[in-house]
């Protein structure tokens, strides 16, 4: 798990956020509904306003025409409003009379008997003022022409359109923000569960996810995930138990077989027997890898020793014959010799398998005050580029092996406080770099270095100094 993976959901990109997509979908749906309803309402209101304006214009024209044809009918009635323009025309459309307001605003002399310039026009402008006209027959007097300014209707129309456009712009933004906030609250339990799931360590006992109080779809999803986690944990326990039993049953016979084949090969010198001893040795290390997988990484403890690098070289030379050792092997390494040997042996065995009988495998040691670096390089075809970092996952292999060696080697390196990486360097082949921290042994007091850092004990191999208990952090200066 990468550092900070538990905060992934807090840093998820907006375009990948479920709540953003939900808010966006509802916003677009709301925008479409508002647009349809809003346009319909505006068109309806504008139609009603236009109809009312036309009704007012027709009513004015009818009242004036009625006043000409039946003067007595207008007695006692309120005269129509004086705004607007009126004119009386003969049957040919010539002027008989015009109102003073029209005469003053027309911009030209309107004399009796002249053709009326606005007779056939329903909409026109007078001094940049939009007008609408209507006509009515006035009996023998001719035709009554009435015009009213449309400025108020046009202003109302523009205001309605502006309000609609503003609503279409502001409402989606408000809906998006509101939807984001509501989605964030509604999916808060799911986000917290995702953070917790990111922190679950599969090598430990699997923890269940907390369930929200409300039994909704999120509750059902998390409950299903919890049931799945329980089944996964039970399956892992059965697999580890079965794997441990298998390894235990294979370990003892393989150890006896390896020892017997080794003695027979040393006694007879038969190359077939020696090859069989190497195969038995390979199987023994595979069972060790399987045992570590069965026990789990966190159950493995390191027994720290300070050993000469030559001791480690001798072990590896016997385990993987034909390895070329380069670099400076005159120093010492603070490590668990068995575990570090296992890790380097896995790397060298993989390199030998990839390079083939005619290829070369080189192990280079470089030491600095900060770290001890082991570089394993072979002349094989290199690492499969499509696997990438998955090459270190259990049971993932690009060379037909069990796929456990690299995973176990990385675990051992990490438990030492170091790292393991692989690459395809220039020139071909594969290269693995395993590092463990360099350690200067000493005491925080004024005593001699090494007085309390290492307990006295018998030599291991070639003068190795044994530490029978774990070295505390206060005595290791890494």
Helices and strands as residue ranges (DSSP letters): G 5-11, G 14-16, H 18-69, G 71-74, E 85-89, E 95-98, H 100-105, E 123-126, E 129-137, G 139-141, E 143-149, H 151-186, H 188-199, H 217-268, H 271-295, G 297-299, E 305-308, H 309-319, E 324-327, E 332-335, H 337-355, E 361-367, E 371-378, G 388-392, H 405-415, E 419-423, E 431-437, E 440-441, E 465-466, E 476-477
